[in-house]
Amino acid sequence: MQGLGLQSIKKNPALIPLYVCVAAGAAGAVYYMLRLATRNPDVTWNRSTNPEPWQEYKNKQYKFYSPIRDYSKTKSPAPNYED
């Protein structure tokens, strides 16, 4: 395909910022997808060792960033089903 090879970058150096921005966006999307797959309590990879993974986040801060409130000091309103 014309315009996607190394030869076209050498002919048109103005395309380099475009390739850098597209690569950075793709890398950011992959990073965020992996972060959601590994850190999200809604995703369960191994149900035999941890059948209720959402209980781990009962008293932890789940939001990525919150400048107003510290969620680690608030009590979770979620019901306790272990009893």
PDB file of N, CA, C and O in Angstrom:
ATOM      1  N   MET A   1       0.846  -1.185   0.000  1.00  0.00           N
ATOM      2  CA  MET A   1       0.000   0.000   0.000  1.00  0.00           C
ATOM      3  C   MET A   1       0.886   1.241   0.000  1.00  0.00           C
ATOM      4  O   MET A   1       1.867   1.340   0.737  1.00  0.00           O
ATOM      5  N   GLN A   2       0.513   2.144  -0.822  1.00  0.00           N
ATOM      6  CA  GLN A   2       1.283   3.360  -0.949  1.00  0.00           C
ATOM      7  C   GLN A   2       1.030   4.267   0.256  1.00  0.00           C
ATOM      8  O   GLN A   2      -0.119   4.494   0.636  1.00  0.00           O
ATOM      9  N   GLY A   3       2.086   4.774   0.842  1.00  0.00           N
ATOM     10  CA  GLY A   3       1.965   5.688   1.957  1.00  0.00           C
ATOM     11  C   GLY A   3       2.157   5.057   3.320  1.00  0.00           C
ATOM     12  O   GLY A   3       2.204   5.764   4.327  1.00  0.00           O
ATOM     13  N   LEU A   4       2.270   3.727   3.372  1.00  0.00           N
ATOM     14  CA  LEU A   4       2.412   3.071   4.668  1.00  0.00           C
ATOM     15  C   LEU A   4       3.786   2.457   4.878  1.00  0.00           C
ATOM     16  O   LEU A   4       4.038   1.878   5.935  1.00  0.00           O
ATOM     17  N   GLY A   5       4.667   2.564   3.919  1.00  0.00           N
ATOM     18  CA  GLY A   5       5.975   1.934   4.019  1.00  0.00           C
ATOM     19  C   GLY A   5       7.049   2.913   4.444  1.00  0.00           C
ATOM     20  O   GLY A   5       6.809   4.110   4.598  1.00  0.00           O
ATOM     21  N   LEU A   6       8.237   2.371   4.627  1.00  0.00           N
ATOM     22  CA  LEU A   6       9.379   3.186   5.028  1.00  0.00           C
ATOM     23  C   LEU A   6       9.815   4.111   3.895  1.00  0.00           C
ATOM     24  O   LEU A   6      10.319   5.207   4.141  1.00  0.00           O
ATOM     25  N   GLN A   7       9.621   3.670   2.661  1.00  0.00           N
ATOM     26  CA  GLN A   7       9.989   4.500   1.512  1.00  0.00           C
ATOM     27  C   GLN A   7       9.147   5.780   1.456  1.00  0.00           C
ATOM     28  O   GLN A   7       9.660   6.852   1.135  1.00  0.00           O
ATOM     29  N   SER A   8       7.859   5.662   1.767  1.00  0.00           N
ATOM     30  CA  SER A   8       7.009   6.857   1.718  1.00  0.00           C
ATOM     31  C   SER A   8       7.329   7.817   2.858  1.00  0.00           C
ATOM     32  O   SER A   8       7.161   9.028   2.715  1.00  0.00           O
ATOM     33  N   ILE A   9       7.787   7.287   3.983  1.00  0.00           N
ATOM     34  CA  ILE A   9       8.189   8.176   5.082  1.00  0.00           C
ATOM     35  C   ILE A   9       9.447   8.951   4.694  1.00  0.00           C
ATOM     36  O   ILE A   9       9.592  10.125   5.033  1.00  0.00           O
ATOM     37  N   LYS A  10      10.348   8.286   3.984  1.00  0.00           N
ATOM     38  CA  LYS A  10      11.551   8.982   3.531  1.00  0.00           C
ATOM     39  C   LYS A  10      11.213  10.056   2.493  1.00  0.00           C
ATOM     40  O   LYS A  10      11.851  11.109   2.458  1.00  0.00           O
ATOM     41  N   LYS A  11      10.216   9.793   1.651  1.00  0.00           N
ATOM     42  CA  LYS A  11       9.812  10.788   0.651  1.00  0.00           C
ATOM     43  C   LYS A  11       9.005  11.925   1.273  1.00  0.00           C
ATOM     44  O   LYS A  11       9.133  13.078   0.861  1.00  0.00           O
ATOM     45  N   ASN A  12       8.173  11.600   2.267  1.00  0.00           N
ATOM     46  CA  ASN A  12       7.309  12.597   2.922  1.00  0.00           C
ATOM     47  C   ASN A  12       7.577  12.614   4.422  1.00  0.00           C
ATOM     48  O   ASN A  12       6.859  11.952   5.172  1.00  0.00           O
ATOM     49  N   PRO A  13       8.586  13.347   4.881  1.00  0.00           N
ATOM     50  CA  PRO A  13       8.876  13.361   6.320  1.00  0.00           C
ATOM     51  C   PRO A  13       7.789  14.047   7.146  1.00  0.00           C
ATOM     52  O   PRO A  13       7.803  13.962   8.374  1.00  0.00           O
ATOM     53  N   ALA A  14       6.865  14.713   6.499  1.00  0.00           N
ATOM     54  CA  ALA A  14       5.766  15.351   7.234  1.00  0.00           C
ATOM     55  C   ALA A  14       4.790  14.319   7.788  1.00  0.00           C
ATOM     56  O   ALA A  14       3.964  14.651   8.639  1.00  0.00           O
ATOM     57  N   LEU A  15       4.869  13.076   7.322  1.00  0.00           N
ATOM     58  CA  LEU A  15       3.997  12.017   7.838  1.00  0.00           C
ATOM     59  C   LEU A  15       4.467  11.444   9.176  1.00  0.00           C
ATOM     60  O   LEU A  15       3.716  10.718   9.828  1.00  0.00           O
ATOM     61  N   ILE A  16       5.674  11.750   9.587  1.00  0.00           N
ATOM     62  CA  ILE A  16       6.222  11.192  10.826  1.00  0.00           C
ATOM     63  C   ILE A  16       5.372  11.566  12.040  1.00  0.00           C
ATOM     64  O   ILE A  16       5.091  10.679  12.847  1.00  0.00           O
ATOM     65  N   PRO A  17       4.941  12.821  12.227  1.00  0.00           N
ATOM     66  CA  PRO A  17       4.079  13.119  13.384  1.00  0.00           C
ATOM     67  C   PRO A  17       2.755  12.365  13.352  1.00  0.00           C
ATOM     68  O   PRO A  17       2.218  12.004  14.400  1.00  0.00           O
ATOM     69  N   LEU A  18       2.230  12.128  12.159  1.00  0.00           N
ATOM     70  CA  LEU A  18       0.993  11.365  12.045  1.00  0.00           C
ATOM     71  C   LEU A  18       1.200   9.937  12.540  1.00  0.00           C
ATOM     72  O   LEU A  18       0.388   9.420  13.307  1.00  0.00           O
ATOM     73  N   TYR A  19       2.286   9.300  12.104  1.00  0.00           N
ATOM     74  CA  TYR A  19       2.582   7.943  12.554  1.00  0.00           C
ATOM     75  C   TYR A  19       2.840   7.887  14.060  1.00  0.00           C
ATOM     76  O   TYR A  19       2.438   6.930  14.722  1.00  0.00           O
ATOM     77  N   VAL A  20       3.507   8.904  14.601  1.00  0.00           N
ATOM     78  CA  VAL A  20       3.787   8.944  16.047  1.00  0.00           C
ATOM     79  C   VAL A  20       2.490   9.085  16.837  1.00  0.00           C
ATOM     80  O   VAL A  20       2.308   8.412  17.851  1.00  0.00           O
ATOM     81  N   CYS A  21       1.595   9.947  16.386  1.00  0.00           N
ATOM     82  CA  CYS A  21       0.319  10.130  17.096  1.00  0.00           C
ATOM     83  C   CYS A  21      -0.550   8.883  17.028  1.00  0.00           C
ATOM     84  O   CYS A  21      -1.176   8.513  18.021  1.00  0.00           O
ATOM     85  N   VAL A  22      -0.597   8.234  15.876  1.00  0.00           N
ATOM     86  CA  VAL A  22      -1.386   7.010  15.741  1.00  0.00           C
ATOM     87  C   VAL A  22      -0.798   5.906  16.615  1.00  0.00           C
ATOM     88  O   VAL A  22      -1.542   5.178  17.272  1.00  0.00           O
ATOM     89  N   ALA A  23       0.529   5.774  16.631  1.00  0.00           N
ATOM     90  CA  ALA A  23       1.175   4.754  17.458  1.00  0.00           C
ATOM     91  C   ALA A  23       0.959   5.030  18.949  1.00  0.00           C
ATOM     92  O   ALA A  23       0.726   4.099  19.720  1.00  0.00           O
ATOM     93  N   ALA A  24       1.032   6.299  19.362  1.00  0.00           N
ATOM     94  CA  ALA A  24       0.798   6.639  20.770  1.00  0.00           C
ATOM     95  C   ALA A  24      -0.648   6.363  21.161  1.00  0.00           C
ATOM     96  O   ALA A  24      -0.902   5.869  22.260  1.00  0.00           O
ATOM     97  N   GLY A  25      -1.586   6.666  20.297  1.00  0.00           N
ATOM     98  CA  GLY A  25      -2.994   6.378  20.578  1.00  0.00           C
ATOM     99  C   GLY A  25      -3.255   4.888  20.680  1.00  0.00           C
ATOM    100  O   GLY A  25      -3.995   4.446  21.559  1.00  0.00           O
ATOM    101  N   ALA A  26      -2.650   4.101  19.780  1.00  0.00           N
ATOM    102  CA  ALA A  26      -2.827   2.644  19.836  1.00  0.00           C
ATOM    103  C   ALA A  26      -2.194   2.068  21.099  1.00  0.00           C
ATOM    104  O   ALA A  26      -2.768   1.182  21.732  1.00  0.00           O
ATOM    105  N   ALA A  27      -1.017   2.566  21.466  1.00  0.00           N
ATOM    106  CA  ALA A  27      -0.367   2.083  22.688  1.00  0.00           C
ATOM    107  C   ALA A  27      -1.188   2.449  23.924  1.00  0.00           C
ATOM    108  O   ALA A  27      -1.296   1.645  24.850  1.00  0.00           O
ATOM    109  N   GLY A  28      -1.764   3.641  23.951  1.00  0.00           N
ATOM    110  CA  GLY A  28      -2.612   4.035  25.073  1.00  0.00           C
ATOM    111  C   GLY A  28      -3.867   3.192  25.168  1.00  0.00           C
ATOM    112  O   GLY A  28      -4.306   2.846  26.265  1.00  0.00           O
ATOM    113  N   ALA A  29      -4.447   2.858  24.024  1.00  0.00           N
ATOM    114  CA  ALA A  29      -5.641   2.011  24.029  1.00  0.00           C
ATOM    115  C   ALA A  29      -5.325   0.605  24.521  1.00  0.00           C
ATOM    116  O   ALA A  29      -6.108   0.018  25.268  1.00  0.00           O
ATOM    117  N   VAL A  30      -4.195   0.068  24.111  1.00  0.00           N
ATOM    118  CA  VAL A  30      -3.789  -1.274  24.570  1.00  0.00           C
ATOM    119  C   VAL A  30      -3.490  -1.253  26.056  1.00  0.00           C
ATOM    120  O   VAL A  30      -3.873  -2.176  26.775  1.00  0.00           O
ATOM    121  N   TYR A  31      -2.807  -0.206  26.533  1.00  0.00           N
ATOM    122  CA  TYR A  31      -2.518  -0.103  27.963  1.00  0.00           C
ATOM    123  C   TYR A  31      -3.803  -0.032  28.782  1.00  0.00           C
ATOM    124  O   TYR A  31      -3.921  -0.710  29.803  1.00  0.00           O
ATOM    125  N   TYR A  32      -4.761   0.776  28.349  1.00  0.00           N
ATOM    126  CA  TYR A  32      -6.005   0.923  29.100  1.00  0.00           C
ATOM    127  C   TYR A  32      -6.818  -0.368  29.085  1.00  0.00           C
ATOM    128  O   TYR A  32      -7.447  -0.717  30.084  1.00  0.00           O
ATOM    129  N   MET A  33      -6.808  -1.079  27.955  1.00  0.00           N
ATOM    130  CA  MET A  33      -7.514  -2.351  27.883  1.00  0.00           C
ATOM    131  C   MET A  33      -6.884  -3.380  28.829  1.00  0.00           C
ATOM    132  O   MET A  33      -7.599  -4.114  29.511  1.00  0.00           O
ATOM    133  N   LEU A  34      -5.555  -3.433  28.870  1.00  0.00           N
ATOM    134  CA  LEU A  34      -4.888  -4.356  29.794  1.00  0.00           C
ATOM    135  C   LEU A  34      -5.115  -3.963  31.242  1.00  0.00           C
ATOM    136  O   LEU A  34      -5.256  -4.829  32.105  1.00  0.00           O
ATOM    137  N   ARG A  35      -5.153  -2.660  31.519  1.00  0.00           N
ATOM    138  CA  ARG A  35      -5.421  -2.205  32.883  1.00  0.00           C
ATOM    139  C   ARG A  35      -6.830  -2.606  33.320  1.00  0.00           C
ATOM    140  O   ARG A  35      -7.026  -3.057  34.448  1.00  0.00           O
ATOM    141  N   LEU A  36      -7.806  -2.442  32.432  1.00  0.00           N
ATOM    142  CA  LEU A  36      -9.162  -2.853  32.765  1.00  0.00           C
ATOM    143  C   LEU A  36      -9.263  -4.366  32.946  1.00  0.00           C
ATOM    144  O   LEU A  36      -9.998  -4.840  33.812  1.00  0.00           O
ATOM    145  N   ALA A  37      -8.538  -5.114  32.143  1.00  0.00           N
ATOM    146  CA  ALA A  37      -8.610  -6.572  32.222  1.00  0.00           C
ATOM    147  C   ALA A  37      -7.957  -7.103  33.486  1.00  0.00           C
ATOM    148  O   ALA A  37      -8.339  -8.170  33.967  1.00  0.00           O
ATOM    149  N   THR A  38      -6.980  -6.387  34.038  1.00  0.00           N
ATOM    150  CA  THR A  38      -6.279  -6.897  35.220  1.00  0.00           C
ATOM    151  C   THR A  38      -6.736  -6.254  36.522  1.00  0.00           C
ATOM    152  O   THR A  38      -6.623  -6.878  37.577  1.00  0.00           O
ATOM    153  N   ARG A  39      -7.243  -5.038  36.485  1.00  0.00           N
ATOM    154  CA  ARG A  39      -7.579  -4.315  37.719  1.00  0.00           C
ATOM    155  C   ARG A  39      -9.067  -4.195  37.998  1.00  0.00           C
ATOM    156  O   ARG A  39      -9.443  -3.857  39.121  1.00  0.00           O
ATOM    157  N   ASN A  40      -9.910  -4.452  37.044  1.00  0.00           N
ATOM    158  CA  ASN A  40     -11.340  -4.262  37.202  1.00  0.00           C
ATOM    159  C   ASN A  40     -11.946  -5.405  38.019  1.00  0.00           C
ATOM    160  O   ASN A  40     -11.705  -6.569  37.700  1.00  0.00           O
ATOM    161  N   PRO A  41     -12.717  -5.111  39.054  1.00  0.00           N
ATOM    162  CA  PRO A  41     -13.312  -6.194  39.847  1.00  0.00           C
ATOM    163  C   PRO A  41     -14.435  -6.923  39.110  1.00  0.00           C
ATOM    164  O   PRO A  41     -14.869  -7.984  39.558  1.00  0.00           O
ATOM    165  N   ASP A  42     -14.911  -6.382  37.997  1.00  0.00           N
ATOM    166  CA  ASP A  42     -15.945  -7.065  37.229  1.00  0.00           C
ATOM    167  C   ASP A  42     -15.387  -8.199  36.372  1.00  0.00           C
ATOM    168  O   ASP A  42     -16.146  -9.044  35.897  1.00  0.00           O
ATOM    169  N   VAL A  43     -14.070  -8.226  36.169  1.00  0.00           N
ATOM    170  CA  VAL A  43     -13.440  -9.244  35.337  1.00  0.00           C
ATOM    171  C   VAL A  43     -12.859 -10.320  36.236  1.00  0.00           C
ATOM    172  O   VAL A  43     -12.099 -10.020  37.156  1.00  0.00           O
ATOM    173  N   THR A  44     -13.210 -11.562  35.977  1.00  0.00           N
ATOM    174  CA  THR A  44     -12.706 -12.684  36.761  1.00  0.00           C
ATOM    175  C   THR A  44     -11.932 -13.614  35.843  1.00  0.00           C
ATOM    176  O   THR A  44     -12.480 -14.134  34.871  1.00  0.00           O
ATOM    177  N   TRP A  45     -10.659 -13.823  36.149  1.00  0.00           N
ATOM    178  CA  TRP A  45      -9.830 -14.710  35.341  1.00  0.00           C
ATOM    179  C   TRP A  45      -9.809 -16.119  35.906  1.00  0.00           C
ATOM    180  O   TRP A  45      -9.719 -17.081  35.143  1.00  0.00           O
ATOM    181  N   ASN A  46      -9.891 -16.267  37.225  1.00  0.00           N
ATOM    182  CA  ASN A  46      -9.810 -17.583  37.839  1.00  0.00           C
ATOM    183  C   ASN A  46     -10.864 -17.656  38.938  1.00  0.00           C
ATOM    184  O   ASN A  46     -10.650 -17.155  40.042  1.00  0.00           O
ATOM    185  N   ARG A  47     -11.980 -18.267  38.643  1.00  0.00           N
ATOM    186  CA  ARG A  47     -13.080 -18.314  39.609  1.00  0.00           C
ATOM    187  C   ARG A  47     -12.860 -19.361  40.686  1.00  0.00           C
ATOM    188  O   ARG A  47     -13.511 -19.299  41.729  1.00  0.00           O
ATOM    189  N   SER A  48     -11.969 -20.320  40.476  1.00  0.00           N
ATOM    190  CA  SER A  48     -11.792 -21.376  41.470  1.00  0.00           C
ATOM    191  C   SER A  48     -11.043 -20.876  42.707  1.00  0.00           C
ATOM    192  O   SER A  48     -11.359 -21.289  43.823  1.00  0.00           O
ATOM    193  N   THR A  49     -10.053 -19.992  42.525  1.00  0.00           N
ATOM    194  CA  THR A  49      -9.303 -19.496  43.680  1.00  0.00           C
ATOM    195  C   THR A  49      -9.969 -18.301  44.346  1.00  0.00           C
ATOM    196  O   THR A  49      -9.794 -18.084  45.545  1.00  0.00           O
ATOM    197  N   ASN A  50     -10.734 -17.521  43.580  1.00  0.00           N
ATOM    198  CA  ASN A  50     -11.380 -16.337  44.129  1.00  0.00           C
ATOM    199  C   ASN A  50     -12.799 -16.240  43.561  1.00  0.00           C
ATOM    200  O   ASN A  50     -13.006 -15.571  42.549  1.00  0.00           O
ATOM    201  N   PRO A  51     -13.770 -16.887  44.186  1.00  0.00           N
ATOM    202  CA  PRO A  51     -15.115 -16.907  43.597  1.00  0.00           C
ATOM    203  C   PRO A  51     -15.846 -15.566  43.670  1.00  0.00           C
ATOM    204  O   PRO A  51     -16.763 -15.332  42.883  1.00  0.00           O
ATOM    205  N   GLU A  52     -15.473 -14.698  44.574  1.00  0.00           N
ATOM    206  CA  GLU A  52     -16.107 -13.376  44.693  1.00  0.00           C
ATOM    207  C   GLU A  52     -15.038 -12.286  44.670  1.00  0.00           C
ATOM    208  O   GLU A  52     -14.676 -11.771  45.728  1.00  0.00           O
ATOM    209  N   PRO A  53     -14.523 -11.918  43.491  1.00  0.00           N
ATOM    210  CA  PRO A  53     -13.432 -10.939  43.430  1.00  0.00           C
ATOM    211  C   PRO A  53     -13.863  -9.527  43.793  1.00  0.00           C
ATOM    212  O   PRO A  53     -13.019  -8.697  44.131  1.00  0.00           O
ATOM    213  N   TRP A  54     -15.158  -9.237  43.732  1.00  0.00           N
ATOM    214  CA  TRP A  54     -15.619  -7.878  44.045  1.00  0.00           C
ATOM    215  C   TRP A  54     -15.503  -7.579  45.531  1.00  0.00           C
ATOM    216  O   TRP A  54     -15.539  -6.413  45.923  1.00  0.00           O
ATOM    217  N   GLN A  55     -15.366  -8.607  46.372  1.00  0.00           N
ATOM    218  CA  GLN A  55     -15.211  -8.371  47.807  1.00  0.00           C
ATOM    219  C   GLN A  55     -13.839  -7.787  48.143  1.00  0.00           C
ATOM    220  O   GLN A  55     -13.673  -7.173  49.197  1.00  0.00           O
ATOM    221  N   GLU A  56     -12.856  -7.970  47.262  1.00  0.00           N
ATOM    222  CA  GLU A  56     -11.532  -7.388  47.506  1.00  0.00           C
ATOM    223  C   GLU A  56     -11.577  -5.867  47.451  1.00  0.00           C
ATOM    224  O   GLU A  56     -10.786  -5.202  48.120  1.00  0.00           O
ATOM    225  N   TYR A  57     -12.479  -5.314  46.674  1.00  0.00           N
ATOM    226  CA  TYR A  57     -12.562  -3.869  46.491  1.00  0.00           C
ATOM    227  C   TYR A  57     -13.603  -3.223  47.390  1.00  0.00           C
ATOM    228  O   TYR A  57     -14.028  -2.096  47.139  1.00  0.00           O
ATOM    229  N   LYS A  58     -14.008  -3.917  48.419  1.00  0.00           N
ATOM    230  CA  LYS A  58     -15.062  -3.377  49.275  1.00  0.00           C
ATOM    231  C   LYS A  58     -14.603  -2.118  50.009  1.00  0.00           C
ATOM    232  O   LYS A  58     -15.368  -1.161  50.125  1.00  0.00           O
ATOM    233  N   ASN A  59     -13.381  -2.106  50.499  1.00  0.00           N
ATOM    234  CA  ASN A  59     -12.879  -0.950  51.246  1.00  0.00           C
ATOM    235  C   ASN A  59     -11.686  -0.287  50.558  1.00  0.00           C
ATOM    236  O   ASN A  59     -10.917   0.419  51.211  1.00  0.00           O
ATOM    237  N   LYS A  60     -11.521  -0.498  49.271  1.00  0.00           N
ATOM    238  CA  LYS A  60     -10.427   0.113  48.532  1.00  0.00           C
ATOM    239  C   LYS A  60     -10.956   1.215  47.631  1.00  0.00           C
ATOM    240  O   LYS A  60     -12.138   1.253  47.289  1.00  0.00           O
ATOM    241  N   GLN A  61     -10.043   2.119  47.251  1.00  0.00           N
ATOM    242  CA  GLN A  61     -10.409   3.172  46.320  1.00  0.00           C
ATOM    243  C   GLN A  61     -10.430   2.583  44.921  1.00  0.00           C
ATOM    244  O   GLN A  61      -9.409   2.107  44.426  1.00  0.00           O
ATOM    245  N   TYR A  62     -11.571   2.616  44.295  1.00  0.00           N
ATOM    246  CA  TYR A  62     -11.736   2.030  42.972  1.00  0.00           C
ATOM    247  C   TYR A  62     -11.545   3.056  41.858  1.00  0.00           C
ATOM    248  O   TYR A  62     -11.110   2.707  40.761  1.00  0.00           O
ATOM    249  N   LYS A  63     -11.863   4.303  42.130  1.00  0.00           N
ATOM    250  CA  LYS A  63     -11.729   5.326  41.099  1.00  0.00           C
ATOM    251  C   LYS A  63     -10.253   5.572  40.812  1.00  0.00           C
ATOM    252  O   LYS A  63      -9.405   5.491  41.702  1.00  0.00           O
ATOM    253  N   PHE A  64      -9.967   5.876  39.546  1.00  0.00           N
ATOM    254  CA  PHE A  64      -8.590   6.106  39.127  1.00  0.00           C
ATOM    255  C   PHE A  64      -8.014   7.366  39.779  1.00  0.00           C
ATOM    256  O   PHE A  64      -6.870   7.357  40.234  1.00  0.00           O
ATOM    257  N   TYR A  65      -8.788   8.436  39.827  1.00  0.00           N
ATOM    258  CA  TYR A  65      -8.326   9.691  40.402  1.00  0.00           C
ATOM    259  C   TYR A  65      -9.523  10.458  40.937  1.00  0.00           C
ATOM    260  O   TYR A  65     -10.514  10.644  40.231  1.00  0.00           O
ATOM    261  N   SER A  66      -9.434  10.899  42.168  1.00  0.00           N
ATOM    262  CA  SER A  66     -10.495  11.693  42.752  1.00  0.00           C
ATOM    263  C   SER A  66      -9.867  12.783  43.631  1.00  0.00           C
ATOM    264  O   SER A  66      -9.398  12.492  44.731  1.00  0.00           O
ATOM    265  N   PRO A  67      -9.856  14.031  43.158  1.00  0.00           N
ATOM    266  CA  PRO A  67      -9.226  15.087  43.956  1.00  0.00           C
ATOM    267  C   PRO A  67     -10.085  15.548  45.129  1.00  0.00           C
ATOM    268  O   PRO A  67      -9.572  16.194  46.043  1.00  0.00           O
ATOM    269  N   ILE A  68     -11.360  15.236  45.124  1.00  0.00           N
ATOM    270  CA  ILE A  68     -12.263  15.753  46.141  1.00  0.00           C
ATOM    271  C   ILE A  68     -12.358  14.832  47.355  1.00  0.00           C
ATOM    272  O   ILE A  68     -12.324  15.302  48.492  1.00  0.00           O
ATOM    273  N   ARG A  69     -12.477  13.537  47.125  1.00  0.00           N
ATOM    274  CA  ARG A  69     -12.816  12.604  48.196  1.00  0.00           C
ATOM    275  C   ARG A  69     -11.817  11.461  48.253  1.00  0.00           C
ATOM    276  O   ARG A  69     -11.345  10.980  47.223  1.00  0.00           O
ATOM    277  N   ASP A  70     -11.500  11.029  49.469  1.00  0.00           N
ATOM    278  CA  ASP A  70     -10.650   9.862  49.674  1.00  0.00           C
ATOM    279  C   ASP A  70     -11.552   8.672  49.972  1.00  0.00           C
ATOM    280  O   ASP A  70     -12.110   8.563  51.063  1.00  0.00           O
ATOM    281  N   TYR A  71     -11.688   7.795  49.006  1.00  0.00           N
ATOM    282  CA  TYR A  71     -12.617   6.676  49.139  1.00  0.00           C
ATOM    283  C   TYR A  71     -12.092   5.570  50.040  1.00  0.00           C
ATOM    284  O   TYR A  71     -12.852   4.675  50.409  1.00  0.00           O
ATOM    285  N   SER A  72     -10.820   5.604  50.404  1.00  0.00           N
ATOM    286  CA  SER A  72     -10.293   4.560  51.269  1.00  0.00           C
ATOM    287  C   SER A  72     -10.776   4.727  52.715  1.00  0.00           C
ATOM    288  O   SER A  72     -10.699   3.784  53.502  1.00  0.00           O
ATOM    289  N   LYS A  73     -11.268   5.904  53.068  1.00  0.00           N
ATOM    290  CA  LYS A  73     -11.730   6.141  54.446  1.00  0.00           C
ATOM    291  C   LYS A  73     -13.249   6.023  54.587  1.00  0.00           C
ATOM    292  O   LYS A  73     -13.764   6.069  55.704  1.00  0.00           O
ATOM    293  N   THR A  74     -13.959   5.876  53.500  1.00  0.00           N
ATOM    294  CA  THR A  74     -15.411   5.753  53.589  1.00  0.00           C
ATOM    295  C   THR A  74     -15.810   4.291  53.648  1.00  0.00           C
ATOM    296  O   THR A  74     -15.147   3.425  53.077  1.00  0.00           O
ATOM    297  N   LYS A  75     -16.908   4.030  54.348  1.00  0.00           N
ATOM    298  CA  LYS A  75     -17.400   2.669  54.464  1.00  0.00           C
ATOM    299  C   LYS A  75     -18.238   2.330  53.236  1.00  0.00           C
ATOM    300  O   LYS A  75     -19.028   3.147  52.762  1.00  0.00           O
ATOM    301  N   SER A  76     -18.059   1.136  52.740  1.00  0.00           N
ATOM    302  CA  SER A  76     -18.764   0.712  51.550  1.00  0.00           C
ATOM    303  C   SER A  76     -20.229   0.397  51.867  1.00  0.00           C
ATOM    304  O   SER A  76     -20.511  -0.286  52.851  1.00  0.00           O
ATOM    305  N   PRO A  77     -21.167   0.887  51.041  1.00  0.00           N
ATOM    306  CA  PRO A  77     -22.581   0.583  51.278  1.00  0.00           C
ATOM    307  C   PRO A  77     -23.000  -0.793  50.747  1.00  0.00           C
ATOM    308  O   PRO A  77     -24.174  -1.154  50.825  1.00  0.00           O
ATOM    309  N   ALA A  78     -22.052  -1.554  50.213  1.00  0.00           N
ATOM    310  CA  ALA A  78     -22.393  -2.860  49.649  1.00  0.00           C
ATOM    311  C   ALA A  78     -22.754  -3.837  50.757  1.00  0.00           C
ATOM    312  O   ALA A  78     -22.121  -3.829  51.813  1.00  0.00           O
ATOM    313  N   PRO A  79     -23.751  -4.672  50.540  1.00  0.00           N
ATOM    314  CA  PRO A  79     -24.128  -5.644  51.557  1.00  0.00           C
ATOM    315  C   PRO A  79     -23.092  -6.771  51.693  1.00  0.00           C
ATOM    316  O   PRO A  79     -22.371  -7.077  50.743  1.00  0.00           O
ATOM    317  N   ASN A  80     -23.031  -7.366  52.850  1.00  0.00           N
ATOM    318  CA  ASN A  80     -22.098  -8.451  53.108  1.00  0.00           C
ATOM    319  C   ASN A  80     -22.850  -9.781  52.983  1.00  0.00           C
ATOM    320  O   ASN A  80     -23.711 -10.091  53.807  1.00  0.00           O
ATOM    321  N   TYR A  81     -22.528 -10.548  51.971  1.00  0.00           N
ATOM    322  CA  TYR A  81     -23.209 -11.805  51.715  1.00  0.00           C
ATOM    323  C   TYR A  81     -22.507 -13.012  52.323  1.00  0.00           C
ATOM    324  O   TYR A  81     -22.982 -14.139  52.188  1.00  0.00           O
ATOM    325  N   GLU A  82     -21.375 -12.781  52.993  1.00  0.00           N
ATOM    326  CA  GLU A  82     -20.625 -13.890  53.562  1.00  0.00           C
ATOM    327  C   GLU A  82     -21.254 -14.440  54.833  1.00  0.00           C
ATOM    328  O   GLU A  82     -21.009 -15.594  55.187  1.00  0.00           O
ATOM    329  N   ASP A  83     -22.042 -13.660  55.512  1.00  0.00           N
ATOM    330  CA  ASP A  83     -22.654 -14.110  56.776  1.00  0.00           C
ATOM    331  C   ASP A  83     -23.845 -14.991  56.550  1.00  0.00           C
ATOM    332  O   ASP A  83     -24.466 -15.447  57.510  1.00  0.00           O
TER     333      ASP A  83
END
